[in-house]
Amino acid sequence: MKIILPDETGRKMDYHLIGTPVPRSVLPANPARIVYSAAHVVADPFTDNAPSGRATIDWKKTLEFRRYLVGMGLGIAEAMDTAQRGMGLDWPGALDLIRRTKAELPDAMVVNGAGTDHLDPKDARSVDHVLAAYLEQVEAIQKVGARVILMASRALVRVASSAEDYKRVYREVLSACDEPVVLHWLGKDFDPALAGYWGTDDFNEALETVLSIIEENVAKVDGIKISLLDKEKEIIMRRRLPKGVRMYTGDDFNYPELIAGDEQGYSHALLGIFDPIAPLAARGVKLLGEGDVKGFHAALDPTVPLARVIFQAPTQYYKTGVVFLAWLNGFQDHFIMLNGAQSMRSLQHFTEIFRLADGCGLLRNPDLAVYRMKSLLAMYGA
């Protein structure tokens, strides 16, 4: 099977598909690593709302995709960055999503993003104001009977004057949590508004602050997801975590190595890339649990070039590539996103994702993928 794809000059060239669709794998009840996929949402293309207005979600398709992930034994990181939180999905929409996922999949392994995004950073008056915003979202999520992942706060960056402000906010928020939560250290590559989080731009200083927060509140911390796209920093922190506190890799560039681990430990996974590569994520971790380390790397290592394209700078627009693949693979009937985000990547970006996904066997219905890719090319006059 072939398709004609343009290069960066518009010159058209034949591309022959080479991939074989990856068969479905299911993780066992107690896998070698805890695996969460940060899941995207499906926009409703028929809404009368403007792309810049209130999000309108296709709930049927959004929940179908979550059933697909859970069917492979994966957990879900809900209402987070991959769901366009803060980039199209506001707090009321996020809470609605959390409630619906809990009702649809009451026994699934799900962590849900609690932050302060209903508080515009420019309106944040004080650290106490931000603290109250955090507590409001934590309370709302816990009322649903759902678990919490504590997201980074743009508003806290704006009002905090020192590391002590971060320590106080996290201490009080964690004390209000009913069960251990996952912390999230999201780097500025994913959200430039979070530059200087923990009160400093220096990694070593920030690390000491985070470790202090965890050590002081260790009974309330299940683990931490670190999204800095720097494997050495993750390993340094992983080796210093208190006993029983898990490291969840958020490194969409180096995840196979970090999940496999070394003689001193390993990372679990909470990744946006595990949305589009879910079948290979399940297959790889299943093989790892069976002692087949080579098989694990054979499944996941070839996906890294794809991930590096999807998450290339500006990294915050990685969601566009995630949803593009969901459309190619038939998980939704259109390539429309909240906030019009489908327009945030170039045609060359999409053609490269198409090629790399094919090479990994991640086009589950090649005929459909080719048909849809041709329709996208036609829209671009190619």
Beta strands, then each sheet from edge to edge (+ up, - down):
strand 1: 2-6
strand 2: 12-16
strand 3: 35-38
strand 4: 75-78
strand 5: 110-114
strand 6: 147-150
strand 7: 181-186
strand 8: 221-227
strand 9: 246-249
strand 10: 268-271
sheet 1: 1+ 2-
sheet 2: 3+ 4+ 5+ 6+ 7+ 8+ 9+ 10+ 3+
end
